[in-house]
Each structure stands twice: as structure tokens, then as C-alpha cells.
Amino acid sequence: MRITKVYTRGGDKGQTSLVGGKRVPKNHSRIEAYGTTDELNAILGLARTFNKAGDGARVAEIDAMLHRIQNDLFNLGSDLATPADSRWEGMYRVGDSDVERLEQWIDKLNADVGPLTEFILPGGGPVGAFMHQARTVCRRAERRILTLMETDGEIGSGPMRYVNRLSDFLFVLGRWAAQELGEQEYLWERPS
């Protein structure tokens, strides 16, 4: 892909183009779905930046997982931006193998962290805090995808399954990263 000009003035009146050229309002459910996915991707970029400030094997391991997920999210955004009648043969769509990879990572990381005794409060250290923020934005992406599914059943179940599992992964990664990077983990204190 080659982009030679960033601005087109095509969106100045609140419209944008989907893959295939169809024009829709910028607040269309499809734009909300892939826009929130893009926001999530940006947060993961911040998490990677703060993670790389550390050192050691765990930093590289976290970065590799987040790098893979950022690519997945770009693929997911492309899928969400493409109406069914504009898809092409061989177009990559997030699906079973991507969900299974997340499940394997969840199982591996979860085996290393202790069981939960209380709810976790977002915060602690930069990487863990960004994982919590990413998790909440991922849940919003999930809601936006559900809204799109209700109006356009053609998107299939892959996007919803992926973001649902991704939010679980981000929670577990937040806990694991806090433990492995020496970040504090704050627990909710029940009122007495």
C-alpha cells in the first residue's frame, strides 16, 4: 500500500469511505467498531513503549505478544471496515486460530500468577496500568462489534470471539506483567 496524500477533504462533511468505496457517516456502527479497535491498538503501542523501558527476557516476551496482537487488531480493523460485498478471495479474517493462540497464552500466563483473592484495581505500574486500560477499551470494542453484528450479520462471529478472548488475555497479561516486571498490584478493599 502506498499513501501519497494524507488528507482528501472527503470527510469534511462527516462522511468517510469503507473498503470498497461505499460512503457512510463517521458515526456509523462499522466506523465505531473499527475506530475503537484502532484506539485499542494505540493503547497497546503505548504499553509496548513503556514495557521496552525495562530489561530482561520478560520484556521481550511481553513485547512479542503485544506486537502479534497489534497486527491482529490491524487485520480485525480491516475486516470490520470491509462490507461483505467488498471482501475479496483470500482476504484474511480474524478467526479460530487467532482465538486459540490467545487461549494458549492465557493458560500459560495464568499458570504463573496466583489465584485471585480480590478484585484488581487498575494501576500499579505503567505496563500493568496500560493493560487494564486496554482491557476496558477492548470491552468497548466488543460492545461496538455487537452493535454492528445486530445491524450487519455478515461480519460473522470471528471478531466478537477474538475481542472477547482478547479482553481476558489483557487482564491476565496485566497481572502477569506486574508480577514479572516487579510492578505493584492493587487489590480492592471491601468496605467493613
MARBA-3410 file (N, C-alpha, C, O; in Angstrom, 1 decimal):
192
0.8,-1.2,0.0,0.0,0.0,0.0,0.9,1.2,0.0,1.9,1.3,0.7 ~ 0.5,2.2,-0.8,1.3,3.5,-0.8,0.3,4.6,-0.7,-0.6,4.8,-1.5 ~ 0.5,5.4,0.3,-0.3,6.6,0.6,0.6,7.8,0.3,1.6,8.1,0.9 ~ 0.1,8.6,-0.7,0.9,9.8,-1.1,0.4,11.1,-0.5,1.1,12.1,-0.4 ~ -0.9,11.1,-0.1,-1.5,12.3,0.4,-2.4,11.9,1.6,-3.3,11.0,1.4
-2.2,12.5,2.8,-2.9,12.1,4.0,-4.3,12.6,4.0,-5.3,11.9,4.3 ~ -4.5,13.9,3.6,-5.8,14.5,3.6,-6.5,14.4,2.2,-5.8,14.6,1.2 ~ -7.8,14.2,2.2,-8.5,14.2,1.0,-9.7,15.2,0.9,-10.2,15.5,-0.2 ~ -10.0,15.7,2.1,-11.2,16.6,2.3,-12.5,15.9,2.1,-13.6,16.5,2.2 ~ -12.4,14.6,1.8,-13.7,13.8,1.6,-14.5,13.7,2.9,-15.7,13.4,2.8
-13.9,13.8,4.0,-14.6,13.7,5.3,-15.1,14.9,5.9,-15.6,14.9,7.0 ~ -14.9,16.1,5.2,-15.2,17.4,5.8,-16.7,17.5,6.2,-17.0,18.4,7.0 ~ -17.5,16.8,5.6,-19.0,16.9,5.8,-19.5,15.7,6.6,-20.7,15.4,6.6 ~ -18.5,15.0,7.3,-19.0,13.9,8.2,-19.2,12.6,7.6,-19.8,11.7,8.2 ~ -18.6,12.4,6.4,-18.7,11.1,5.7,-17.3,10.5,5.6,-16.3,11.2,5.5
-17.3,9.2,5.5,-16.0,8.5,5.2,-16.3,7.3,4.3,-17.4,6.9,4.1 ~ -15.2,6.7,3.8,-15.4,5.6,2.8,-15.0,4.3,3.5,-14.0,4.3,4.3 ~ -15.7,3.3,3.3,-15.4,1.9,3.7,-14.5,1.3,2.6,-14.4,1.9,1.5 ~ -13.9,0.2,2.9,-13.2,-0.6,1.9,-14.2,-0.9,0.8,-15.3,-1.5,1.1 ~ -13.9,-0.6,-0.4,-14.8,-0.8,-1.5,-15.5,0.4,-2.0,-16.1,0.5,-3.0
-15.3,1.5,-1.2,-15.8,2.8,-1.7,-17.1,3.4,-1.2,-17.4,4.5,-1.3 ~ -17.9,2.5,-0.5,-19.2,3.0,0.0,-19.0,4.1,1.0,-18.1,3.9,1.9 ~ -19.7,5.2,0.9,-19.7,6.3,1.8,-20.7,6.1,2.9,-21.8,5.8,2.7 ~ -20.2,6.3,4.2,-21.1,6.2,5.3,-20.8,7.4,6.3,-19.7,8.0,6.2 ~ -21.7,7.7,7.2,-21.4,8.7,8.2,-20.3,8.3,9.1,-20.1,7.1,9.4
-19.5,9.2,9.6,-18.4,8.8,10.5,-18.8,8.2,11.8,-18.0,7.7,12.5 ~ -20.1,8.3,12.2,-20.6,7.7,13.4,-21.3,6.4,13.1,-22.0,5.9,14.0 ~ -21.2,5.9,11.9,-21.8,4.6,11.6,-21.3,3.5,12.5,-20.1,3.5,12.9 ~ -22.1,2.5,12.7,-21.7,1.4,13.6,-20.4,0.7,13.2,-19.6,0.2,14.0 ~ -20.2,0.6,11.9,-19.0,0.0,11.4,-17.8,0.8,11.7,-16.7,0.3,12.1
-17.9,2.2,11.6,-16.8,3.1,11.9,-16.5,3.0,13.4,-15.3,3.0,13.8 ~ -17.6,3.0,14.2,-17.4,2.9,15.7,-16.6,1.6,16.0,-15.8,1.6,16.9 ~ -17.0,0.5,15.4,-16.3,-0.8,15.7,-14.8,-0.7,15.3,-14.0,-1.1,16.2 ~ -14.5,-0.3,14.1,-13.1,-0.4,13.8,-12.3,0.8,14.4,-11.1,0.7,14.6 ~ -13.0,1.9,14.6,-12.3,3.0,15.3,-11.9,2.7,16.7,-10.9,3.1,17.2
-12.8,2.0,17.4,-12.5,1.6,18.8,-11.4,0.5,18.8,-10.5,0.5,19.7 ~ -11.4,-0.3,17.8,-10.3,-1.3,17.6,-9.0,-0.6,17.4,-7.9,-1.0,17.9 ~ -9.0,0.5,16.6,-7.8,1.3,16.4,-7.3,2.0,17.7,-6.1,2.0,17.9 ~ -8.3,2.5,18.5,-7.9,3.1,19.8,-7.2,2.1,20.7,-6.2,2.4,21.3 ~ -7.7,0.9,20.7,-7.1,-0.2,21.5,-5.7,-0.5,21.0,-4.8,-0.7,21.8
-5.5,-0.5,19.7,-4.2,-0.7,19.1,-3.2,0.3,19.6,-2.1,0.1,19.9 ~ -3.7,1.6,19.6,-2.8,2.7,20.0,-2.4,2.6,21.5,-1.3,2.8,21.9 ~ -3.3,2.1,22.3,-3.0,1.9,23.8,-2.0,0.8,23.9,-1.0,0.9,24.7 ~ -2.1,-0.3,23.1,-1.1,-1.3,23.2,0.3,-0.8,22.7,1.3,-1.3,23.2 ~ 0.3,0.1,21.8,1.5,0.8,21.4,2.2,1.5,22.5,3.4,1.4,22.7
1.4,2.2,23.3,1.9,2.9,24.5,2.4,1.8,25.5,3.5,2.0,26.1 ~ 1.7,0.8,25.7,2.1,-0.3,26.6,3.5,-0.8,26.2,4.4,-1.1,27.0 ~ 3.6,-1.1,24.9,4.9,-1.6,24.4,6.0,-0.6,24.6,7.1,-1.0,25.0 ~ 5.8,0.7,24.5,6.8,1.7,24.7,7.3,1.7,26.1,8.5,1.7,26.4 ~ 6.3,1.6,27.1,6.7,1.6,28.5,7.4,0.3,28.9,8.3,0.3,29.7
6.9,-0.8,28.3,7.5,-2.1,28.5,8.9,-2.1,28.1,9.8,-2.7,28.8 ~ 9.2,-1.6,26.9,10.6,-1.6,26.4,11.6,-0.8,27.2,12.8,-0.9,27.1 ~ 11.1,0.1,28.1,11.9,0.8,29.0,12.6,-0.1,30.0,13.6,0.3,30.7 ~ 12.0,-1.3,30.2,12.6,-2.2,31.2,13.6,-3.1,30.5,14.0,-2.8,29.3 ~ 14.1,-4.1,31.2,15.1,-5.0,30.6,14.8,-6.4,31.0,14.0,-6.7,32.0
15.3,-7.4,30.3,15.2,-8.8,30.7,14.3,-9.5,29.7,13.7,-9.0,28.8 ~ 14.3,-10.9,29.8,13.6,-11.8,28.9,12.1,-11.5,28.9,11.4,-11.6,27.9 ~ 11.5,-11.2,30.1,10.1,-11.0,30.2,9.7,-9.8,29.3,8.6,-9.8,28.8 ~ 10.5,-8.7,29.3,10.2,-7.5,28.5,10.1,-8.0,27.0,9.1,-7.6,26.3 ~ 11.0,-8.8,26.5,10.9,-9.3,25.1,9.7,-10.1,24.9,9.1,-10.1,23.8
9.4,-11.0,25.9,8.2,-11.9,25.7,6.9,-11.1,25.7,6.1,-11.4,24.8 ~ 6.8,-10.1,26.5,5.6,-9.2,26.5,5.5,-8.5,25.2,4.5,-8.4,24.6 ~ 6.6,-7.9,24.8,6.7,-7.2,23.5,6.2,-8.1,22.3,5.5,-7.6,21.5 ~ 6.7,-9.3,22.3,6.4,-10.2,21.2,4.9,-10.5,21.1,4.3,-10.5,20.1 ~ 4.3,-10.7,22.3,2.8,-10.9,22.3,2.1,-9.7,21.9,1.1,-9.8,21.1
2.5,-8.5,22.4,1.7,-7.3,22.1,1.9,-7.0,20.6,1.0,-6.4,20.0 ~ 3.1,-7.2,20.1,3.3,-7.0,18.6,2.4,-7.9,17.8,1.8,-7.4,16.8 ~ 2.3,-9.1,18.1,1.4,-10.0,17.4,-0.1,-9.5,17.5,-0.8,-9.5,16.5 ~ -0.5,-9.1,18.7,-1.9,-8.6,18.9,-2.1,-7.3,18.1,-3.2,-7.1,17.5 ~ -1.1,-6.4,18.0,-1.3,-5.2,17.3,-1.5,-5.6,15.8,-2.3,-4.9,15.1
-0.8,-6.5,15.3,-1.1,-7.0,13.9,-2.5,-7.6,13.8,-3.2,-7.3,12.8 ~ -2.9,-8.4,14.8,-4.2,-9.0,14.7,-5.3,-7.9,14.7,-6.2,-7.9,13.9 ~ -5.1,-6.8,15.5,-6.0,-5.7,15.6,-6.1,-5.0,14.3,-7.2,-4.5,13.9 ~ -5.0,-4.8,13.6,-5.0,-4.2,12.3,-5.8,-5.0,11.3,-6.6,-4.5,10.5 ~ -5.6,-6.4,11.3,-6.4,-7.3,10.5,-7.8,-7.2,10.8,-8.7,-7.2,10.0
-8.1,-7.2,12.1,-9.5,-7.1,12.6,-10.2,-5.8,12.1,-11.3,-5.8,11.6 ~ -9.4,-4.7,12.2,-9.9,-3.4,11.7,-10.2,-3.4,10.2,-11.2,-2.9,9.8 ~ -9.3,-4.0,9.5,-9.6,-4.2,8.0,-10.8,-5.0,7.8,-11.6,-4.6,6.9 ~ -11.0,-6.0,8.5,-12.2,-6.9,8.3,-13.4,-6.1,8.6,-14.4,-6.2,7.9 ~ -13.4,-5.4,9.8,-14.6,-4.6,10.1,-14.9,-3.4,9.2,-16.0,-3.0,9.0
-13.9,-2.9,8.5,-14.0,-1.8,7.5,-14.5,-2.3,6.2,-14.7,-1.5,5.3 ~ -14.6,-3.6,6.0,-14.9,-4.2,4.7,-16.3,-4.8,4.7,-16.5,-5.9,5.3 ~ -17.3,-4.2,4.0,-18.6,-4.8,3.9,-18.5,-6.1,3.2,-17.6,-6.3,2.4 ~ -19.4,-7.0,3.4,-19.4,-8.4,2.8,-19.3,-8.3,1.3,-18.6,-9.1,0.7 ~ -19.9,-7.4,0.6,-19.9,-7.3,-0.8,-18.6,-6.7,-1.4,-18.4,-6.7,-2.6
-17.7,-6.3,-0.5,-16.4,-5.8,-0.9,-15.2,-6.7,-0.5,-14.1,-6.4,-0.8 ~ -15.5,-7.8,0.1,-14.5,-8.8,0.5,-13.9,-9.4,-0.7,-14.6,-9.6,-1.7 ~ -12.7,-9.8,-0.7,-12.0,-10.5,-1.8,-11.6,-11.9,-1.4,-11.4,-12.2,-0.2 ~ -11.4,-12.7,-2.4,-10.9,-14.1,-2.2,-9.6,-14.0,-1.5,-8.7,-13.3,-2.0 ~ -9.4,-14.8,-0.4,-8.2,-14.8,0.3,-8.0,-13.7,1.3,-6.9,-13.7,2.0
-9.0,-12.9,1.5,-8.9,-11.8,2.5,-8.8,-12.4,3.9,-9.5,-13.3,4.2 ~ -7.8,-12.0,4.6,-7.6,-12.5,6.0,-8.7,-12.0,6.9,-9.0,-10.8,7.0 ~ -9.3,-12.9,7.6,-10.3,-12.6,8.6,-9.9,-13.3,10.0,-9.6,-14.5,10.0 ~ -9.9,-12.5,11.0,-9.5,-13.0,12.3,-10.5,-14.1,12.7,-11.7,-13.9,12.5 ~ -10.0,-15.2,13.2,-10.9,-16.4,13.4,-10.3,-17.3,14.5,-9.6,-16.9,15.4
-10.6,-18.6,14.3,-10.3,-19.6,15.2,-8.9,-19.7,15.7,-8.6,-19.8,16.9 ~ -7.9,-19.7,14.7,-6.5,-19.9,15.1,-6.1,-18.7,15.9,-5.2,-18.9,16.8 ~ -6.6,-17.5,15.7,-6.2,-16.3,16.5,-6.8,-16.4,17.9,-6.1,-16.1,18.9 ~ -8.0,-16.9,18.0,-8.6,-17.1,19.3,-7.9,-18.2,20.1,-7.6,-18.0,21.3 ~ -7.5,-19.3,19.4,-6.8,-20.4,20.1,-5.5,-19.9,20.6,-5.0,-20.4,21.7
-4.8,-19.1,19.8,-3.5,-18.6,20.3,-3.6,-17.8,21.6,-2.8,-17.9,22.5 ~ -4.7,-16.9,21.6,-4.9,-16.2,22.8,-5.2,-17.1,24.0,-4.7,-16.9,25.1 ~ -6.0,-18.1,23.8,-6.3,-19.1,24.9,-5.1,-19.8,25.4,-4.9,-20.0,26.6 ~ -4.2,-20.2,24.5,-2.9,-20.8,24.9,-2.1,-19.8,25.7,-1.5,-20.2,26.7 ~ -2.0,-18.6,25.3,-1.3,-17.6,26.1,-1.9,-17.4,27.4,-1.2,-17.3,28.5
-3.2,-17.3,27.5,-3.9,-17.1,28.8,-3.6,-18.2,29.7,-3.3,-18.0,30.9 ~ -3.7,-19.5,29.2,-3.4,-20.6,30.1,-2.0,-20.6,30.6,-1.7,-20.9,31.8 ~ -1.0,-20.3,29.7,0.4,-20.3,30.1,0.6,-19.2,31.2,1.3,-19.5,32.2 ~ 0.1,-18.0,30.9,0.4,-16.9,31.9,-0.4,-17.1,33.2,0.2,-16.8,34.2 ~ -1.6,-17.6,33.1,-2.4,-17.8,34.3,-1.8,-18.8,35.2,-2.0,-18.7,36.4
-1.1,-19.8,34.7,-0.4,-20.8,35.5,0.7,-20.2,36.4,1.0,-20.7,37.4 ~ 1.2,-19.0,35.9,2.3,-18.4,36.7,1.8,-17.4,37.7,2.6,-17.1,38.6 ~ 0.6,-16.9,37.7,0.1,-16.0,38.7,-0.8,-16.7,39.7,-1.4,-17.7,39.4 ~ -0.8,-16.2,40.9,-1.6,-16.8,41.9,-3.0,-16.6,41.7,-3.4,-15.7,40.9 ~ -3.9,-17.4,42.4,-5.3,-17.2,42.3,-5.7,-15.8,42.8,-5.1,-15.3,43.7
-6.8,-15.3,42.3,-7.4,-14.0,42.7,-8.0,-14.2,44.1,-8.8,-15.2,44.3 ~ -7.7,-13.3,45.0,-8.4,-13.3,46.3,-9.4,-12.1,46.4,-10.3,-12.2,47.2 ~ -9.1,-11.1,45.6,-10.0,-9.9,45.5,-9.9,-9.4,44.1,-9.1,-9.8,43.3 ~ -10.8,-8.4,43.8,-10.7,-7.8,42.5,-9.5,-6.9,42.4,-9.0,-6.4,43.4 ~ -9.0,-6.8,41.2,-7.8,-6.0,41.0,-8.2,-4.6,40.6,-9.1,-4.4,39.8
-7.5,-3.6,41.2,-7.8,-2.2,40.9,-6.8,-1.8,39.8,-5.6,-2.2,39.9 ~ -7.2,-1.1,38.7,-6.2,-0.7,37.7,-5.2,0.2,38.3,-5.4,1.0,39.2 ~ -4.0,0.0,37.8,-2.8,0.8,38.3,-1.6,0.0,38.6,-1.5,-1.1,38.0 ~ -0.8,0.4,39.5,0.3,-0.4,39.9,1.6,0.2,39.2,2.3,1.0,39.8 ~ 1.9,-0.3,38.1,3.0,0.2,37.3,2.5,0.5,35.9,1.4,0.2,35.5
3.4,1.1,35.1,2.9,1.5,33.8,2.4,0.4,32.8,1.4,0.6,32.2 ~ 3.1,-0.7,32.8,2.7,-1.7,31.9,1.4,-2.3,32.3,0.4,-2.5,31.5 ~ 1.3,-2.7,33.6,0.0,-3.2,34.1,-1.1,-2.3,34.0,-2.3,-2.7,33.6 ~ -0.9,-1.0,34.2,-1.9,0.0,34.1,-2.4,0.1,32.7,-3.6,0.3,32.4 ~ -1.5,0.1,31.7,-1.9,0.2,30.3,-2.7,-1.1,29.9,-3.6,-1.0,29.1
-2.3,-2.2,30.5,-3.1,-3.5,30.2,-4.5,-3.3,30.7,-5.5,-3.8,30.0 ~ -4.7,-2.7,31.9,-6.1,-2.5,32.4,-6.8,-1.5,31.5,-8.0,-1.7,31.2 ~ -6.2,-0.5,31.0,-6.9,0.5,30.2,-7.2,-0.2,28.8,-8.3,-0.1,28.3 ~ -6.3,-1.0,28.3,-6.5,-1.7,27.1,-7.7,-2.7,27.2,-8.5,-2.8,26.3 ~ -7.7,-3.3,28.4,-8.8,-4.3,28.6,-10.2,-3.6,28.6,-11.1,-4.1,28.0
-10.3,-2.4,29.2,-11.6,-1.7,29.2,-12.0,-1.2,27.8,-13.1,-1.2,27.4 ~ -11.0,-0.7,27.0,-11.3,-0.3,25.7,-11.6,-1.5,24.8,-12.4,-1.4,23.9 ~ -11.0,-2.6,25.1,-11.3,-3.9,24.4,-12.8,-4.3,24.7,-13.5,-4.7,23.7 ~ -13.2,-4.1,25.9,-14.6,-4.4,26.2,-15.6,-3.4,25.4,-16.7,-3.8,25.0 ~ -15.1,-2.2,25.3,-16.0,-1.2,24.5,-16.0,-1.7,23.0,-17.0,-1.6,22.4
-14.8,-2.1,22.5,-14.8,-2.6,21.1,-15.7,-3.8,21.0,-16.4,-3.9,19.9 ~ -15.8,-4.6,22.0,-16.7,-5.7,22.0,-18.2,-5.3,21.8,-18.9,-5.8,21.1 ~ -18.5,-4.2,22.6,-19.9,-3.7,22.5,-20.1,-3.1,21.2,-21.2,-3.2,20.6 ~ -19.2,-2.4,20.6,-19.3,-1.8,19.3,-19.5,-2.8,18.2,-20.3,-2.7,17.3 ~ -18.7,-3.9,18.3,-18.8,-5.0,17.4,-20.2,-5.7,17.5,-20.8,-6.0,16.5
-20.7,-5.8,18.7,-22.0,-6.4,18.9,-23.1,-5.6,18.2,-24.0,-6.1,17.6 ~ -23.0,-4.2,18.4,-23.9,-3.3,17.7,-23.9,-3.5,16.2,-24.9,-3.6,15.5 ~ -22.7,-3.6,15.7,-22.5,-3.9,14.2,-23.1,-5.2,13.8,-23.8,-5.3,12.8 ~ -22.9,-6.2,14.6,-23.5,-7.6,14.3,-25.0,-7.5,14.3,-25.6,-8.3,13.5 ~ -25.6,-6.7,15.2,-27.0,-6.6,15.2,-27.6,-6.0,13.9,-28.7,-6.2,13.6
-26.8,-5.1,13.3,-27.3,-4.5,12.1,-26.7,-5.1,10.8,-27.3,-4.9,9.7 ~ -25.6,-5.8,10.9,-25.0,-6.5,9.8,-24.5,-7.8,10.2,-23.3,-8.0,10.6 ~ -25.3,-8.8,10.0,-24.9,-10.2,10.4,-23.8,-10.8,9.6,-23.4,-11.9,9.9 ~ -23.4,-10.1,8.5,-22.4,-10.6,7.6,-21.0,-10.6,8.1,-20.1,-11.1,7.5 ~ -20.8,-10.0,9.3,-19.4,-9.9,9.8,-19.0,-11.2,10.4,-17.8,-11.4,10.6
-19.9,-12.1,10.7,-19.5,-13.4,11.3,-19.2,-13.3,12.8,-19.2,-12.2,13.4 ~ -18.8,-14.4,13.3,-18.5,-14.5,14.8,-17.1,-14.3,15.2,-16.8,-14.1,16.3 ~ -16.2,-14.3,14.2,-14.7,-14.2,14.5,-14.4,-12.9,15.2,-13.6,-13.0,16.2 ~ -14.8,-11.8,14.8,-14.4,-10.5,15.5,-14.9,-10.5,17.0,-14.1,-10.1,17.8 ~ -16.1,-11.0,17.2,-16.6,-11.0,18.6,-15.8,-12.0,19.5,-15.5,-11.6,20.6
-15.6,-13.1,18.9,-14.9,-14.1,19.7,-13.5,-13.7,20.0,-12.9,-13.9,21.1 ~ -12.8,-13.0,19.0,-11.5,-12.5,19.2,-11.4,-11.5,20.3,-10.6,-11.6,21.2 ~ -12.2,-10.4,20.2,-12.1,-9.4,21.2,-12.6,-9.8,22.6,-12.1,-9.4,23.6 ~ -13.5,-10.8,22.7,-13.9,-11.3,24.0,-12.7,-12.0,24.6,-12.5,-11.8,25.8 ~ -12.0,-12.8,23.9,-10.9,-13.6,24.4,-9.7,-12.6,24.7,-9.0,-12.8,25.6
-9.6,-11.6,23.8,-8.5,-10.6,24.0,-8.6,-9.9,25.3,-7.7,-9.6,26.0 ~ -9.9,-9.5,25.7,-10.0,-8.8,26.9,-9.6,-9.7,28.1,-9.0,-9.2,29.1 ~ -9.9,-10.9,28.0,-9.5,-11.9,29.1,-8.0,-11.9,29.1,-7.3,-11.9,30.2 ~ -7.4,-12.0,27.9,-5.9,-12.1,27.8,-5.3,-10.8,28.4,-4.3,-10.9,29.2 ~ -5.8,-9.7,28.1,-5.2,-8.4,28.6,-5.3,-8.4,30.1,-4.4,-7.8,30.8
-6.3,-8.9,30.7,-6.4,-8.9,32.2,-5.3,-9.8,32.7,-4.6,-9.4,33.7 ~ -5.2,-11.0,32.2,-4.2,-12.0,32.7,-2.8,-11.4,32.4,-1.9,-11.5,33.3 ~ -2.6,-10.8,31.2,-1.3,-10.3,30.9,-0.9,-9.1,31.9,0.2,-9.0,32.3 ~ -1.9,-8.3,32.3,-1.7,-7.2,33.2,-1.2,-7.8,34.5,-0.3,-7.2,35.1 ~ -1.8,-8.9,35.0,-1.4,-9.5,36.3,0.0,-10.1,36.1,0.9,-9.9,37.0
0.2,-10.8,35.1,1.5,-11.5,34.8,2.6,-10.5,34.7,3.7,-10.6,35.3 ~ 2.4,-9.4,33.9,3.4,-8.4,33.7,3.8,-7.7,35.0,4.9,-7.5,35.3 ~ 2.7,-7.4,35.8,3.0,-6.8,37.1,3.9,-7.7,37.9,4.9,-7.2,38.5 ~ 3.6,-8.9,37.9,4.4,-9.9,38.7,5.8,-10.0,38.2,6.8,-9.9,38.9 ~ 6.0,-10.2,36.9,7.3,-10.4,36.2,8.1,-9.2,36.2,9.4,-9.3,36.2
7.5,-8.0,36.1,8.3,-6.8,36.0,8.5,-6.1,37.3,9.1,-5.0,37.4 ~ 7.9,-6.7,38.4,8.1,-6.1,39.7,7.2,-4.9,39.9,7.5,-4.0,40.8 ~ 6.1,-4.8,39.2,5.1,-3.7,39.4,4.1,-4.1,40.5,3.8,-5.3,40.7 ~ 3.7,-3.1,41.2,2.7,-3.4,42.3,1.3,-3.7,41.7,1.0,-3.3,40.6 ~ 0.6,-4.6,42.4,-0.8,-4.9,42.0,-1.7,-4.5,43.2,-1.6,-4.9,44.3
-2.6,-3.6,42.9,-3.5,-3.1,43.9,-4.8,-3.9,44.0,-5.4,-4.2,42.9 ~ -5.2,-4.3,45.2,-6.4,-5.1,45.4,-7.5,-4.2,45.9,-7.3,-3.3,46.7 ~ -8.7,-4.5,45.5,-9.9,-3.8,46.0,-10.0,-4.2,47.5,-9.9,-5.3,47.9 ~ -10.3,-3.2,48.3,-10.5,-3.4,49.7,-12.0,-3.3,50.0,-12.7,-2.3,49.8 ~ -12.6,-4.4,50.5,-14.0,-4.5,50.8,-14.3,-3.5,51.9,-13.6,-3.4,52.9
-15.5,-2.8,51.8,-15.8,-2.0,52.9,-16.2,-2.8,54.1,-16.7,-3.9,54.0 ~ -15.9,-2.3,55.3,-16.1,-3.1,56.5,-17.5,-2.8,57.0,-17.9,-3.4,58.0
END
